[in-house]
Structure formats: C-alpha cells, structure tokens
C-alpha cells in the first residue's frame, strides 16, 4: 500500500517504481534520461553501434570461413563475440532512447 501523498512525489516507494512511472504522473516525471540532448545522443550512438557492429559481424563471419588455422579462427571468433556484445549494447541504447522519447512525450 502506498498513500496518495507519496504518489508522483519524486521518491520511489516501491520496488517496481510504479508510484513514479505510471499514467497519473506528469510526463516530466517519467524521464529515464535527463535532457533532450541525452535522448538524441543515445539514439544516434545506438544507431551507429548497430550499423557498424552488424557490418563488422558480417565481414568477420565471411573472413572466418576462409581462415584455415586454429589461432586465426579463435581470434576471429573473439572479434565476433566482442562485436556481438557491442551490438547488444547499441540495441540497448536505442531501446532506452526511444522508450524515453515515447513516454516523455505522451
């Protein structure tokens, strides 16, 4: 139970933060990122990370198919795993930026 005086007051009083991030609160209090420039920057860096890492993954995959030594294969797989992690971080940035843009404008 959360009293009405604690709802939308800027302090999180429950584990899922529902008292601060629901439809009753103003859009200004539902921001994940502080300023509009952070939202745009997160979306730009997310797009760039996805674009470059997808390019790197496809290029590394086709190069890996042509490598004949074990050490070369291990190096290429390691590069592909790093690119996969960076790709997932780019997707995460895109999700955070776009969700914040959506919920702060509605």
Phi and psi restraints in degrees (value plus and minus 20) as a CYANA .aco file:
   2 UNK   PHI    -142.4  -102.4
   2 UNK   PSI     105.1   145.1
   3 UNK   PHI     -85.7   -45.7
   3 UNK   PSI     133.3   173.3
   4 UNK   PHI     -81.6   -41.6
   4 UNK   PSI     -47.7    -7.7
   5 UNK   PHI     -91.1   -51.1
   5 UNK   PSI     -40.2    -0.2
   6 UNK   PHI    -113.1   -73.1
   6 UNK   PSI     -23.6    16.4
   7 UNK   PHI    -103.5   -63.5
   7 UNK   PSI     111.9   151.9
   8 UNK   PHI      39.7    79.7
   8 UNK   PSI      15.0    55.0
   9 UNK   PHI    -120.3   -80.3
   9 UNK   PSI     -17.5    22.5
  10 UNK   PHI      72.7   112.7
  10 UNK   PSI     -24.8    15.2
  11 UNK   PHI    -136.7   -96.7
  11 UNK   PSI     110.1   150.1
  12 UNK   PHI     -99.2   -59.2
  12 UNK   PSI     101.9   141.9
  13 UNK   PHI    -130.1   -90.1
  13 UNK   PSI     -24.2    15.8
  14 UNK   PHI    -156.8  -116.8
  14 UNK   PSI     143.1   183.1
  15 UNK   PHI     -84.5   -44.5
  15 UNK   PSI     -56.5   -16.5
  16 UNK   PHI    -111.7   -71.7
  16 UNK   PSI     -13.7    26.3
  17 UNK   PHI      39.2    79.2
  17 UNK   PSI       5.8    45.8
  18 UNK   PHI     -86.3   -46.3
  18 UNK   PSI     -47.4    -7.4
  19 UNK   PHI     -90.9   -50.9
  19 UNK   PSI     -35.1     4.9
  20 UNK   PHI    -132.8   -92.8
  20 UNK   PSI     -42.1    -2.1
  21 UNK   PHI    -140.1  -100.1
  21 UNK   PSI      30.7    70.7
  22 UNK   PHI    -141.0  -101.0
  22 UNK   PSI    -198.6  -158.6
  23 UNK   PHI     -91.4   -51.4
  23 UNK   PSI     -39.5     0.5
  24 UNK   PHI     -95.1   -55.1
  24 UNK   PSI     -43.5    -3.5
  25 UNK   PHI    -101.6   -61.6
  25 UNK   PSI     136.4   176.4
  26 UNK   PHI     -90.3   -50.3
  26 UNK   PSI     134.9   174.9
  27 UNK   PHI     -80.5   -40.5
  27 UNK   PSI     -48.4    -8.4
  28 UNK   PHI     -86.8   -46.8
  28 UNK   PSI     -46.9    -6.9
  29 UNK   PHI    -108.4   -68.4
  29 UNK   PSI     -21.9    18.1
  30 UNK   PHI    -124.8   -84.8
  30 UNK   PSI       8.7    48.7
  31 UNK   PHI    -105.8   -65.8
  31 UNK   PSI     116.0   156.0
  32 UNK   PHI    -109.0   -69.0
  32 UNK   PSI     -67.3   -27.3
  33 UNK   PHI    -120.1   -80.1
  33 UNK   PSI     124.5   164.5
  34 UNK   PHI     -85.7   -45.7
  34 UNK   PSI     -72.2   -32.2
  35 UNK   PHI    -138.7   -98.7
  35 UNK   PSI     146.5   186.5
  36 UNK   PHI     -85.8   -45.8
  36 UNK   PSI     -54.4   -14.4
  37 UNK   PHI     -85.9   -45.9
  37 UNK   PSI     -54.1   -14.1
  38 UNK   PHI     -86.2   -46.2
  38 UNK   PSI     -57.4   -17.4
  39 UNK   PHI     -84.4   -44.4
  39 UNK   PSI     -66.3   -26.3
  40 UNK   PHI     -85.9   -45.9
  40 UNK   PSI     -62.2   -22.2
  41 UNK   PHI     -82.6   -42.6
  41 UNK   PSI     -61.3   -21.3
  42 UNK   PHI     -83.3   -43.3
  42 UNK   PSI     -60.7   -20.7
  43 UNK   PHI     -87.5   -47.5
  43 UNK   PSI     -60.6   -20.6
  44 UNK   PHI     -86.1   -46.1
  44 UNK   PSI     -68.5   -28.5
  45 UNK   PHI     -85.7   -45.7
  45 UNK   PSI     -54.0   -14.0
  46 UNK   PHI     -84.3   -44.3
  46 UNK   PSI     -64.8   -24.8
  47 UNK   PHI     -82.8   -42.8
  47 UNK   PSI     -64.5   -24.5
  48 UNK   PHI     -84.0   -44.0
  48 UNK   PSI     -61.4   -21.4
  49 UNK   PHI     -84.0   -44.0
  49 UNK   PSI     -62.2   -22.2
  50 UNK   PHI     -85.2   -45.2
  50 UNK   PSI     -66.7   -26.7
  51 UNK   PHI     -80.9   -40.9
  51 UNK   PSI     -72.2   -32.2
  52 UNK   PHI     -89.3   -49.3
  52 UNK   PSI     -55.7   -15.7
  53 UNK   PHI     -96.7   -56.7
  53 UNK   PSI     -52.1   -12.1
  54 UNK   PHI     -85.6   -45.6
  54 UNK   PSI     -60.9   -20.9
  55 UNK   PHI     -81.8   -41.8
  55 UNK   PSI     -65.7   -25.7
  56 UNK   PHI     -85.5   -45.5
  56 UNK   PSI     -59.3   -19.3
  57 UNK   PHI     -84.7   -44.7
  57 UNK   PSI     -63.9   -23.9
  58 UNK   PHI     -88.4   -48.4
  58 UNK   PSI     -60.6   -20.6
  59 UNK   PHI     -85.3   -45.3
  59 UNK   PSI     -62.5   -22.5
  60 UNK   PHI     -86.6   -46.6
  60 UNK   PSI     -55.7   -15.7
  61 UNK   PHI     -84.0   -44.0
  61 UNK   PSI     -65.2   -25.2
  62 UNK   PHI     -90.9   -50.9
  62 UNK   PSI     -51.4   -11.4
  63 UNK   PHI     -90.7   -50.7
  63 UNK   PSI     -55.1   -15.1
  64 UNK   PHI     -84.6   -44.6
  64 UNK   PSI     -54.4   -14.4
  65 UNK   PHI     -84.2   -44.2
  65 UNK   PSI     -45.4    -5.4
  66 UNK   PHI    -114.3   -74.3
  66 UNK   PSI     -29.4    10.6
  67 UNK   PHI     -98.5   -58.5
  67 UNK   PSI     116.5   156.5
  68 UNK   PHI    -128.4   -88.4
  68 UNK   PSI     -35.8     4.2
  69 UNK   PHI    -115.5   -75.5
  69 UNK   PSI     135.5   175.5
  70 UNK   PHI     -88.0   -48.0
  70 UNK   PSI     -64.2   -24.2
  71 UNK   PHI     -83.3   -43.3
  71 UNK   PSI     -60.6   -20.6
  72 UNK   PHI     -83.2   -43.2
  72 UNK   PSI     -60.1   -20.1
  73 UNK   PHI     -85.8   -45.8
  73 UNK   PSI     -62.0   -22.0
  74 UNK   PHI     -84.4   -44.4
  74 UNK   PSI     -62.6   -22.6
  75 UNK   PHI     -81.8   -41.8
  75 UNK   PSI     -63.0   -23.0
  76 UNK   PHI     -88.2   -48.2
  76 UNK   PSI     -59.4   -19.4
  77 UNK   PHI     -85.3   -45.3
  77 UNK   PSI     -58.3   -18.3
  78 UNK   PHI     -83.3   -43.3
  78 UNK   PSI     -62.6   -22.6
  79 UNK   PHI     -83.2   -43.2
  79 UNK   PSI     -59.0   -19.0
  80 UNK   PHI     -86.9   -46.9
  80 UNK   PSI     -57.1   -17.1
  81 UNK   PHI     -87.7   -47.7
  81 UNK   PSI     -59.1   -19.1
  82 UNK   PHI     -84.9   -44.9
  82 UNK   PSI     -62.0   -22.0
  83 UNK   PHI     -84.3   -44.3
  83 UNK   PSI     -56.5   -16.5
  84 UNK   PHI     -84.6   -44.6
  84 UNK   PSI     -62.7   -22.7
  85 UNK   PHI     -82.9   -42.9
  85 UNK   PSI     -62.7   -22.7
  86 UNK   PHI     -85.9   -45.9
  86 UNK   PSI     -55.7   -15.7
  87 UNK   PHI     -83.0   -43.0
  87 UNK   PSI     -63.2   -23.2
  88 UNK   PHI     -85.6   -45.6
  88 UNK   PSI     -55.7   -15.7
  89 UNK   PHI     -87.4   -47.4
  89 UNK   PSI     -56.4   -16.4
  90 UNK   PHI     -84.5   -44.5
  90 UNK   PSI     -60.8   -20.8
  91 UNK   PHI     -83.9   -43.9
  91 UNK   PSI     -58.8   -18.8
  92 UNK   PHI     -83.5   -43.5
  92 UNK   PSI     -63.6   -23.6
  93 UNK   PHI     -82.3   -42.3
  93 UNK   PSI     -62.9   -22.9
  94 UNK   PHI     -81.0   -41.0
  94 UNK   PSI     -63.0   -23.0
  95 UNK   PHI     -84.1   -44.1
  95 UNK   PSI     -66.2   -26.2
  96 UNK   PHI     -83.3   -43.3
  96 UNK   PSI     -66.9   -26.9
  97 UNK   PHI     -84.1   -44.1
  97 UNK   PSI     -64.7   -24.7
  98 UNK   PHI     -93.1   -53.1
  98 UNK   PSI     -57.1   -17.1
  99 UNK   PHI     -85.9   -45.9
  99 UNK   PSI     -60.8   -20.8
 100 UNK   PHI     -86.0   -46.0
 100 UNK   PSI     -60.7   -20.7
 101 UNK   PHI     -81.5   -41.5
 101 UNK   PSI     -61.4   -21.4
 102 UNK   PHI     -86.8   -46.8
 102 UNK   PSI     -70.3   -30.3
 103 UNK   PHI     -96.8   -56.8
 103 UNK   PSI     -46.4    -6.4
 104 UNK   PHI    -100.7   -60.7
 104 UNK   PSI     -39.8     0.2
 105 UNK   PHI    -112.3   -72.3
 105 UNK   PSI     -36.0     4.0
